Amino acid sequence: MDSVGDDAAPITTDAGGWLEDAREALDEADHDAALFRARYGLQFAGEALGYARAEQDAVDRATLRDRAAVLTDRARAVADDLKPYPTTDPARDLGWYVRIEGEV
């Protein structure tokens, strides 16, 4: 399946270079960039798989709705759990909180 009828939703087998970029960043010990690039590429892969499943009528809307509700609830719970931790740079500050609490 090369593409679907929607021009905004192409389905390709091309990785888009994200995996290779992530590997290069990992080789350079830039772990933040490697994780970002890998996750960014996975977004495209997930979207393409979703379109492919929809084209093949392999989608159960009720199940998707339920999964979306569960994910939204989990995301809200994480956000609520982080409220007591003031940060100016979340990536750095939350890492320090984890380390400090681990030591305690």
OpenMM code with the backbone's topology and positions (N, CA, C; nanometers):
from openmm import Vec3, app, unit

residues = "MET ASP SER VAL GLY ASP ASP ALA ALA PRO ILE THR THR ASP ALA GLY GLY TRP LEU GLU ASP ALA ARG GLU ALA LEU ASP GLU ALA ASP HIS ASP ALA ALA LEU PHE ARG ALA ARG TYR GLY LEU GLN PHE ALA GLY GLU ALA LEU GLY TYR ALA ARG ALA GLU GLN ASP ALA VAL ASP ARG ALA THR LEU ARG ASP ARG ALA ALA VAL LEU THR ASP ARG ALA ARG ALA VAL ALA ASP ASP LEU LYS PRO TYR PRO THR THR ASP PRO ALA ARG ASP LEU GLY TRP TYR VAL ARG ILE GLU GLY GLU VAL".split()
positions = [
    Vec3(0.0846, -0.1174, 0.0000),
    Vec3(0.0000, 0.0000, 0.0000),
    Vec3(0.0892, 0.1237, 0.0000),
    Vec3(0.0930, 0.1966, -0.1097),
    Vec3(0.1779, 0.3142, -0.1165),
    Vec3(0.1165, 0.4361, -0.0492),
    Vec3(-0.0123, 0.4580, -0.0722),
    Vec3(-0.0757, 0.5738, -0.0124),
    Vec3(-0.2258, 0.5515, -0.0067),
    Vec3(-0.2901, 0.6347, 0.0699),
    Vec3(-0.4352, 0.6298, 0.0788),
    Vec3(-0.4907, 0.7444, -0.0045),
    Vec3(-0.6205, 0.7506, -0.0177),
    Vec3(-0.6823, 0.8541, -0.0979),
    Vec3(-0.6558, 0.9942, -0.0471),
    Vec3(-0.6372, 1.0105, 0.0809),
    Vec3(-0.6116, 1.1406, 0.1413),
    Vec3(-0.4661, 1.1798, 0.1149),
    Vec3(-0.4444, 1.2865, 0.0381),
    Vec3(-0.3080, 1.3294, 0.0060),
    Vec3(-0.2299, 1.3703, 0.1300),
    Vec3(-0.2998, 1.4078, 0.2356),
    Vec3(-0.2319, 1.4488, 0.3585),
    Vec3(-0.1899, 1.3288, 0.4424),
    Vec3(-0.2220, 1.2095, 0.3972),
    Vec3(-0.1931, 1.0907, 0.4773),
    Vec3(-0.1190, 0.9851, 0.3977),
    Vec3(0.0013, 1.0174, 0.3510),
    Vec3(0.0741, 0.9157, 0.2747),
    Vec3(0.1235, 0.8029, 0.3632),
    Vec3(0.1231, 0.6852, 0.3071),
    Vec3(0.1770, 0.5689, 0.3767),
    Vec3(0.2948, 0.5203, 0.2945),
    Vec3(0.4110, 0.5217, 0.3529),
    Vec3(0.5295, 0.4775, 0.2815),
    Vec3(0.6071, 0.3802, 0.3686),
    Vec3(0.7017, 0.3146, 0.3072),
    Vec3(0.7905, 0.2269, 0.3826),
    Vec3(0.9200, 0.2985, 0.4155),
    Vec3(0.9312, 0.4251, 0.3792),
    Vec3(1.0504, 0.5048, 0.4060),
    Vec3(1.0529, 0.5458, 0.5524),
    Vec3(1.1664, 0.5268, 0.6196),
    Vec3(1.1792, 0.5638, 0.7600),
    Vec3(1.1979, 0.7138, 0.7770),
    Vec3(1.2208, 0.7861, 0.6680),
    Vec3(1.2347, 0.9301, 0.6772),
    Vec3(1.3664, 0.9757, 0.7369),
    Vec3(1.4575, 0.8842, 0.7636),
    Vec3(1.5866, 0.9202, 0.8187),
    Vec3(1.5887, 0.9368, 0.9686),
    Vec3(1.4729, 0.9292, 1.0335),
    Vec3(1.4670, 0.9533, 1.1782),
    Vec3(1.5438, 0.8476, 1.2563),
    Vec3(1.5319, 0.7248, 1.2149),
    Vec3(1.6019, 0.6178, 1.2858),
    Vec3(1.7529, 0.6355, 1.2730),
    Vec3(1.7977, 0.6667, 1.1534),
    Vec3(1.9418, 0.6878, 1.1338),
    Vec3(1.9906, 0.8092, 1.2129),
    Vec3(1.9116, 0.9170, 1.2132),
    Vec3(1.9485, 1.0356, 1.2915),
    Vec3(1.9564, 1.0015, 1.4394),
    Vec3(1.8628, 0.9204, 1.4869),
    Vec3(1.8640, 0.8802, 1.6277),
    Vec3(1.9878, 0.7959, 1.6587),
    Vec3(2.0221, 0.7066, 1.5681),
    Vec3(2.1419, 0.6235, 1.5883),
    Vec3(2.2683, 0.7092, 1.5914),
    Vec3(2.2769, 0.8076, 1.5022),
    Vec3(2.3937, 0.8957, 1.5003),
    Vec3(2.4042, 0.9749, 1.6300),
    Vec3(2.2924, 1.0271, 1.6772),
    Vec3(2.2933, 1.1015, 1.8028),
    Vec3(2.3340, 1.0107, 1.9183),
    Vec3(2.2875, 0.8884, 1.9166),
    Vec3(2.3243, 0.7933, 2.0210),
    Vec3(2.4734, 0.7624, 2.0163),
    Vec3(2.5272, 0.7462, 1.8957),
    Vec3(2.6709, 0.7223, 1.8811),
    Vec3(2.7538, 0.8393, 1.9330),
    Vec3(2.6969, 0.9603, 1.9239),
    Vec3(2.7648, 1.0805, 1.9714),
    Vec3(2.7369, 1.1065, 2.1193),
    Vec3(2.6695, 1.0120, 2.1857),
    Vec3(2.6338, 1.0220, 2.3283),
    Vec3(2.5389, 1.1384, 2.3559),
    Vec3(2.4648, 1.1816, 2.2540),
    Vec3(2.3627, 1.2850, 2.2722),
    Vec3(2.2296, 1.2139, 2.2935),
    Vec3(2.2094, 1.1671, 2.4152),
    Vec3(2.0951, 1.0825, 2.4457),
    Vec3(1.9615, 1.1551, 2.4338),
    Vec3(1.9603, 1.2830, 2.4715),
    Vec3(1.8356, 1.3597, 2.4591),
    Vec3(1.7922, 1.3692, 2.3127),
    Vec3(1.8873, 1.4017, 2.2248),
    Vec3(1.8550, 1.4135, 2.0822),
    Vec3(1.8162, 1.2782, 2.0239),
    Vec3(1.8848, 1.1723, 2.0667),
    Vec3(1.8534, 1.0385, 2.0158),
    Vec3(1.7109, 0.9997, 2.0528),
    Vec3(1.6736, 1.0239, 2.1773),
    Vec3(1.5380, 0.9902, 2.2210),
    Vec3(1.4348, 1.0750, 2.1483),
    Vec3(1.4625, 1.2047, 2.1345),
    Vec3(1.3698, 1.2932, 2.0640),
    Vec3(1.3489, 1.2466, 1.9204),
    Vec3(1.4587, 1.2186, 1.8503),
    Vec3(1.4487, 1.1801, 1.7097),
    Vec3(1.3774, 1.0468, 1.6913),
    Vec3(1.4060, 0.9531, 1.7795),
    Vec3(1.3389, 0.8230, 1.7699),
    Vec3(1.1894, 0.8378, 1.7960),
    Vec3(1.1531, 0.9117, 1.8995),
    Vec3(1.0111, 0.9307, 1.9313),
    Vec3(0.9409, 1.0096, 1.8219),
    Vec3(1.0085, 1.1075, 1.7651),
    Vec3(0.9500, 1.1872, 1.6580),
    Vec3(0.9188, 1.0991, 1.5368),
    Vec3(1.0126, 1.0143, 1.5018),
    Vec3(0.9912, 0.9226, 1.3901),
    Vec3(0.8803, 0.8234, 1.4174),
    Vec3(0.8703, 0.7784, 1.5416),
    Vec3(0.7639, 0.6837, 1.5774),
    Vec3(0.6258, 0.7455, 1.5619),
    Vec3(0.6157, 0.8762, 1.5793),
    Vec3(0.4870, 0.9425, 1.5569),
    Vec3(0.4409, 0.9216, 1.4128),
    Vec3(0.5331, 0.9399, 1.3182),
    Vec3(0.4988, 0.9214, 1.1777),
    Vec3(0.4648, 0.7756, 1.1488),
    Vec3(0.5408, 0.6854, 1.2074),
    Vec3(0.5139, 0.5430, 1.1864),
    Vec3(0.3767, 0.5067, 1.2411),
    Vec3(0.3443, 0.5540, 1.3596),
    Vec3(0.2133, 0.5254, 1.4180),
    Vec3(0.0997, 0.5832, 1.3365),
    Vec3(0.1203, 0.7038, 1.2866),
    Vec3(0.0179, 0.7664, 1.2032),
    Vec3(-0.0029, 0.6867, 1.0751),
    Vec3(0.1055, 0.6453, 1.0125),
    Vec3(0.0957, 0.5680, 0.8890),
    Vec3(0.0254, 0.4348, 0.9135),
    Vec3(0.0579, 0.3695, 1.0243),
    Vec3(-0.0090, 0.2427, 1.0571),
    Vec3(-0.1574, 0.2644, 1.0824),
    Vec3(-0.1908, 0.3746, 1.1480),
    Vec3(-0.3316, 0.4058, 1.1713),
    Vec3(-0.4082, 0.4249, 1.0418),
    Vec3(-0.3498, 0.4994, 0.9481),
    Vec3(-0.4137, 0.5180, 0.8184),
    Vec3(-0.4281, 0.3853, 0.7444),
    Vec3(-0.3245, 0.3008, 0.7512),
    Vec3(-0.3305, 0.1712, 0.6827),
    Vec3(-0.4411, 0.0847, 0.7413),
    Vec3(-0.4518, 0.0833, 0.8736),
    Vec3(-0.5580, 0.0045, 0.9368),
    Vec3(-0.6961, 0.0578, 0.8997),
    Vec3(-0.7078, 0.1891, 0.8918),
    Vec3(-0.8361, 0.2491, 0.8549),
    Vec3(-0.8724, 0.2121, 0.7113),
    Vec3(-0.7750, 0.2144, 0.6224),
    Vec3(-0.7996, 0.1776, 0.4823),
    Vec3(-0.8435, 0.0319, 0.4695),
    Vec3(-0.7952, -0.0513, 0.5572),
    Vec3(-0.8293, -0.1939, 0.5517),
    Vec3(-0.9516, -0.2264, 0.6382),
    Vec3(-1.0173, -0.1237, 0.6892),
    Vec3(-1.1331, -0.1403, 0.7782),
    Vec3(-1.1000, -0.2277, 0.8984),
    Vec3(-0.9790, -0.2128, 0.9506),
    Vec3(-0.9351, -0.2905, 1.0662),
    Vec3(-0.9386, -0.2055, 1.1928),
    Vec3(-1.0297, -0.1079, 1.1961),
    Vec3(-1.0371, -0.0154, 1.3083),
    Vec3(-1.1697, -0.0325, 1.3805),
    Vec3(-1.1615, -0.0484, 1.5102),
    Vec3(-1.2812, -0.0537, 1.5935),
    Vec3(-1.2893, 0.0797, 1.6683),
    Vec3(-1.3794, 0.1661, 1.6245),
    Vec3(-1.3872, 0.3007, 1.6806),
    Vec3(-1.4148, 0.3018, 1.8308),
    Vec3(-1.4952, 0.2099, 1.8788),
    Vec3(-1.5246, 0.2058, 2.0225),
    Vec3(-1.3978, 0.1742, 2.1026),
    Vec3(-1.3180, 0.0814, 2.0521),
    Vec3(-1.1936, 0.0471, 2.1201),
    Vec3(-1.0975, 0.1653, 2.1187),
    Vec3(-1.0886, 0.2339, 2.0051),
    Vec3(-1.0017, 0.3514, 1.9962),
    Vec3(-1.0470, 0.4610, 2.0923),
    Vec3(-1.1774, 0.4815, 2.1004),
    Vec3(-1.2312, 0.5819, 2.1916),
    Vec3(-1.1951, 0.5481, 2.3349),
    Vec3(-1.2109, 0.4201, 2.3724),
    Vec3(-1.1788, 0.3780, 2.5086),
    Vec3(-1.0303, 0.3933, 2.5386),
    Vec3(-0.9458, 0.3560, 2.4421),
    Vec3(-0.8012, 0.3712, 2.4609),
    Vec3(-0.7634, 0.5177, 2.4762),
    Vec3(-0.8253, 0.6042, 2.3966),
    Vec3(-0.7960, 0.7475, 2.4049),
    Vec3(-0.8353, 0.8022, 2.5415),
    Vec3(-0.9494, 0.7578, 2.5939),
    Vec3(-0.9933, 0.8036, 2.7257),
    Vec3(-0.8959, 0.7584, 2.8342),
    Vec3(-0.8495, 0.6348, 2.8264),
    Vec3(-0.7538, 0.5824, 2.9252),
    Vec3(-0.6225, 0.6602, 2.9178),
    Vec3(-0.5736, 0.6846, 2.7960),
    Vec3(-0.4482, 0.7586, 2.7801),
    Vec3(-0.4607, 0.9016, 2.8311),
    Vec3(-0.5742, 0.9638, 2.8053),
    Vec3(-0.5968, 1.0997, 2.8533),
    Vec3(-0.5977, 1.1027, 3.0053),
    Vec3(-0.6643, 1.0063, 3.0671),
    Vec3(-0.6669, 0.9987, 3.2138),
    Vec3(-0.5275, 0.9780, 3.2704),
    Vec3(-0.4482, 0.8922, 3.2068),
    Vec3(-0.3116, 0.8675, 3.2541),
    Vec3(-0.2257, 0.9926, 3.2405),
    Vec3(-0.2409, 1.0640, 3.1294),
    Vec3(-0.1636, 1.1867, 3.1088),
    Vec3(-0.2008, 1.2911, 3.2134),
    Vec3(-0.3290, 1.3038, 3.2426),
    Vec3(-0.3729, 1.3991, 3.3463),
    Vec3(-0.3176, 1.3599, 3.4824),
    Vec3(-0.3146, 1.2305, 3.5125),
    Vec3(-0.2620, 1.1834, 3.6410),
    Vec3(-0.1134, 1.2172, 3.6540),
    Vec3(-0.0386, 1.1978, 3.5463),
    Vec3(0.1046, 1.2325, 3.5497),
    Vec3(0.1208, 1.3828, 3.5715),
    Vec3(0.0450, 1.4629, 3.4980),
    Vec3(0.0534, 1.6084, 3.5132),
    Vec3(0.0182, 1.6503, 3.6553),
    Vec3(-0.0846, 1.5902, 3.7129),
    Vec3(-0.1229, 1.6219, 3.8502),
    Vec3(-0.0141, 1.5821, 3.9498),
    Vec3(0.0505, 1.4688, 3.9262),
    Vec3(0.1573, 1.4234, 4.0152),
    Vec3(0.2784, 1.5159, 4.0111),
    Vec3(0.2977, 1.5863, 3.9001),
    Vec3(0.4133, 1.6738, 3.8854),
    Vec3(0.3883, 1.8148, 3.9379),
    Vec3(0.2645, 1.8492, 3.9693),
    Vec3(0.2326, 1.9852, 4.0145),
    Vec3(0.3113, 2.0287, 4.1372),
    Vec3(0.3369, 1.9400, 4.2353),
    Vec3(0.4112, 1.9867, 4.3536),
    Vec3(0.5589, 2.0147, 4.3269),
    Vec3(0.6080, 1.9861, 4.2069),
    Vec3(0.7493, 2.0034, 4.1764),
    Vec3(0.7700, 2.1248, 4.0865),
    Vec3(0.8013, 2.2407, 4.1464),
    Vec3(0.8230, 2.3594, 4.0630),
    Vec3(0.9501, 2.3437, 3.9801),
    Vec3(0.9435, 2.3868, 3.8547),
    Vec3(1.0594, 2.3759, 3.7658),
    Vec3(1.0701, 2.4990, 3.6782),
    Vec3(1.1927, 2.5286, 3.6383),
    Vec3(1.2153, 2.6306, 3.5352),
    Vec3(1.2618, 2.5623, 3.4078),
    Vec3(1.3298, 2.4489, 3.4226),
    Vec3(1.3745, 2.3670, 3.3096),
    Vec3(1.3321, 2.2238, 3.3414),
    Vec3(1.2122, 2.1828, 3.2967),
    Vec3(1.1583, 2.0528, 3.3380),
    Vec3(1.2512, 1.9346, 3.3122),
    Vec3(1.3163, 1.9299, 3.1979),
    Vec3(1.4030, 1.8154, 3.1686),
    Vec3(1.5144, 1.8044, 3.2715),
    Vec3(1.5726, 1.9157, 3.3080),
    Vec3(1.6816, 1.9156, 3.4058),
    Vec3(1.6278, 1.8998, 3.5479),
    Vec3(1.5309, 1.9840, 3.5843),
    Vec3(1.4843, 1.9879, 3.7223),
    Vec3(1.4163, 1.8588, 3.7658),
    Vec3(1.3332, 1.8005, 3.6800),
    Vec3(1.2675, 1.6755, 3.7180),
    Vec3(1.3685, 1.5626, 3.7307),
    Vec3(1.4721, 1.5666, 3.6499),
    Vec3(1.5801, 1.4685, 3.6635),
    Vec3(1.6479, 1.4791, 3.7986),
    Vec3(1.6692, 1.6023, 3.8424),
    Vec3(1.7298, 1.6215, 3.9746),
    Vec3(1.6372, 1.5724, 4.0853),
    Vec3(1.5092, 1.5990, 4.0724),
    Vec3(1.4141, 1.5496, 4.1730),
    Vec3(1.4212, 1.3974, 4.1832),
    Vec3(1.4261, 1.3305, 4.0709),
    Vec3(1.4341, 1.1849, 4.0711),
    Vec3(1.5608, 1.1394, 4.1416),
    Vec3(1.6715, 1.2047, 4.1088),
    Vec3(1.7999, 1.1661, 4.1717),
    Vec3(1.7992, 1.1922, 4.3215),
    Vec3(1.7513, 1.3093, 4.3607),
    Vec3(1.7489, 1.3451, 4.5034),
    Vec3(1.6575, 1.2513, 4.5813),
    Vec3(1.5374, 1.2266, 4.5287),
    Vec3(1.4451, 1.1367, 4.5975),
    Vec3(1.4987, 0.9950, 4.6022),
    Vec3(1.5715, 0.9550, 4.4996),
    Vec3(1.6336, 0.8223, 4.4991),
    Vec3(1.7380, 0.8084, 4.6076),
    Vec3(1.8137, 0.9173, 4.6307),
    Vec3(1.9158, 0.9174, 4.7365),
    Vec3(1.8516, 0.9145, 4.8737),
    Vec3(1.7403, 0.9866, 4.8874),
    Vec3(1.6716, 0.9925, 5.0168),
    Vec3(1.6131, 0.8576, 5.0485),
] * unit.nanometer
topology = app.Topology()
chain = topology.addChain("A")
for resn in residues:
    res = topology.addResidue(resn, chain)
    for name in ("N", "CA", "C"):
        topology.addAtom(name, app.Element.getBySymbol(name[0]), res)
